[in-house]
Amino acid sequence: MAALRREYTARGLRKAGLEADPIQQFARWFHEAVDAEFADANSMSLATATTDGTPFVRTVLLKAFDERGFTFFTNYESAKGRQLAENPRAALLFFWAELERQVCIRGRVTKTSREESEAYFKSRPPGSRRGAWVSRQSEVVANRGVLEQRLDEISKQYGDDVPLPPYWGGFCVAPSEMEFWQGRPNRLHDRMLYTRQPDGSWQISRLAP
């Protein structure tokens, strides 16, 4: 394992070249990842914690971002949904290995409106919409046959006109901190931290690698 290493040499990151707003800086990096045709450029690690501090992390997909924050959709009754209801704080991590970049985001979490959840749900393929009804996410199931039977029942009940389940919708992470990491030689990586100030502006600091 000790021999598994690589040098990061693609490019650097200077404070003078950063956008003043981290959402705009994220947009630059995100669109570069998409333009490079990376598979699942919108995949991100989502870290949550219970009220007693037990951490959980999993991979989810970013479905929107704007000045409010970063939005993903899920079953509100899932493990992550319950954890965010108890402790509405989360961390996100994007890692684009080919660009030698990662973005770390920390902030408070709120649910999206029912209207926003409905609009996104209707954009999903019928199979994905049926899946939202079939899976009681994070619950124990006896076997896969239970899911397949439930899928057949939902398909017969709704066909392709699948409504939004009452327990399903979006979460938006409103960032209080965003860190942009660019790999550099000799492990002297560039790390730029945006911290939201009380007046809503952003302070940018360089961190030691």
N, C-alpha and C positions, 0 to 999 in steps of 0.2 A: 504493500500500500504506500509506503514512503516514497517509492519511485514514481508514483503516479502524479505527475506535475506537468504544467505547461507555462509558457511565458505569454503574457498579454502585451501585444505590440501594435494593436490596430490603430489607436488614436489616443488623444488626450482630451481633457476637459478643463477649460479655463473659466473662471468666474466671469470674466468680461464677455464671454460668448454665450452666457446663459440668458434665457428669457427671465424677465422680472417676476412672472407668474409661473409657478411650478406646473399648473395644468397645461399651460402653453408649451412648456419645456417637455412635459410628458407627451403631448400631441406630436411634437417633432420626432421624438424617439420612437413612439409607437408607429407612426406612419412609415418611418424608415424600416422598421421590422416587418411591417405588412408589405411594403414595396419590395423587400428582399425575398418575399414569398416563403417566410418561415412557417412551418406547420404550427398551427395553434398559437399564433403570435399574441392572441388575447387570453391565453391561459395564465392563471396567477395562483399563487399559494395564498390561502386565507387562514389566518390564525385567529382563534377565539379562545376564550377562557371562561370557566364556570366562576361562580361567585366565590368559591373557595380557592381559586387560583390554578386549578388544573387546566393545563393548556391542551389545545387540539389544533391540528393543522391538516388541510386537505387542499386539493387543486380544484378550482372552479373556473368558469369563463366570464371574463368581463364582457358586458353587453352594452354598456353606454358609459360615457364620461363627459362631464361638462363642468361649469363653474361650481355646481353643487358638490360634485365628488364622483365616485366610481361605483357603478351599479352592476349588481348581479342578481339572478333570480333563483329561487329555491322553494322547497316545501318549508313553510313556517313551523311545522311540527317536527322537523328533522332535528338531529343533534345540534347542528349549527344554529338552526332557528331558535331552539330553546335556549341555547347559550347566549345568543344575542339579545333575546328577550330579558334574560337575567342580568347580563353585563353588556350593555350596548357599546362596546369598544372592540376594534379589530385592527389587525395589521395585514397588509397585502404585500406580496413580493412578486415582481415580474423579473424573469431571468432570460435574457436573449443571448445565449452562449456564443453564437456566431458573431455577434457584434461586441462581445466582451463587455456587456452592460447588464446592470440590474437596477431596479427602482424599488425602494422600500417606502411604504405608505402607512401612516398610523393616524387613526382618528375615530370619531364617534359615528355610530351607525343609526340610521332611521329607516323605517319602511317607506317604500315608494307608495304613491297614491294607488287606489284601486284602479283608477282610469289608466295610469301608466302601466300597471301590471297587466291589465286587460289588453292594451294595445300590443305589448310585447308578446303575450301568450297567443294572440291571434296570428302573429307572424310566424309562429313555429309550425313545422310540418305536422300533419294530423297524427302521425305515429308518436311524436314527442308529446303532443297534447294528451293523447290517450295514456302515455306512460306516467304523466303527472297524476292521473286518477288511479292508476294501477298500484303504484309504489307508495306504501306508507314508509317513507324514507327513514332509515336507521332502525326500523323495527325488525325483530327476528321473524323469519319466515321458515316454514317447515322444509320447503324445497322449491325448485324453480317452477314445478308444475302449478303451484299456487298462483304464481305471477302470470303464467300463460293462460290459466283458466280465467283469471280476473281480466286479462287483456281481451279475451274473447267476449266476455260479458260486456265490457265497456264499448267494444267495437259494435256489438249488436245494439246497444242502447243509444249510442250517439252517432255512429257512422263517422263521417268526416266533420260534422258540426259539433265539435267538442268544446264545451264551455269551460271557463276558468274555474278551477276548484276554489272553494272558500278559504282553504288553508294554504294557498300558493300565491307567491308574489315576489316583489323585489326588495332588496336592501341597498341603501346608498351609504358609502363610507365617505364622510366629509373630512378631508385631511386636516390635521393640525401640524403634521410634519411630513415632509417628503424628501427622501435622500436619493440622489443620483450617483451611481457608482460606475466608473469606467476603469477597466483593467489596464494596468501599466506595467512596464518591465520591473524586475527586482521586487515585486510585491509592493511597490510604492504607488498603489492605486489612487486615482482621483475620487474623492468623496465630497459631494456638495450637498449640504443640508439646508432645506427651506423650512423655516419655523414661522408659523402664523403669529402675528402680533395682535395685541388687544384691539387695535384700530382696523384690523382686517388686512393690513399689508403683510409682506413677507420679508423676513430677514434671511440672508444667504450667508452661510459659514462654510469654510473648508474644514473637513475633519481629517485627522491623521489616519492613514490607512491601517 
